[in-house]
């Protein structure tokens, strides 16, 4: 019976490893590799997965933001009043950036070709990465932020910018300009 259990465990282990090998990897490393090689246009599935990864990252940023805010407000993070006031204002800006980023991700999932939404998402990610890098330089905040700051920066600039935003902007640039305005008929009784 001992050999039967071992054989069953071996078979299950092989099946689990095969399922991991067959699953597509949409990690940061995969997207960075795609950026460093000649960037091709992302497939529809890759764009969706990129937005999913960014949404996951924004959720992590929201959790870290919540922890820093809570500990700063409860006094667990000890700062002078004016310094704490400054960081609270930065955290309020971050909350707006996170909310705006989440809205834009939802919009882009529905309308992947929305250029303005893509630009707003990029701006939100860049603002967050700048502030989170500043938090990482503060010893009292760095425990909450950790690797999230550089990860935000990588997802924003090389990955989202080069694989999503630039191709979309180029596509929009190639599209025809606005149709010519039609002349409105002159109102009755007035001469042109």
Beta strands, then each sheet from edge to edge (+ up, - down):
end
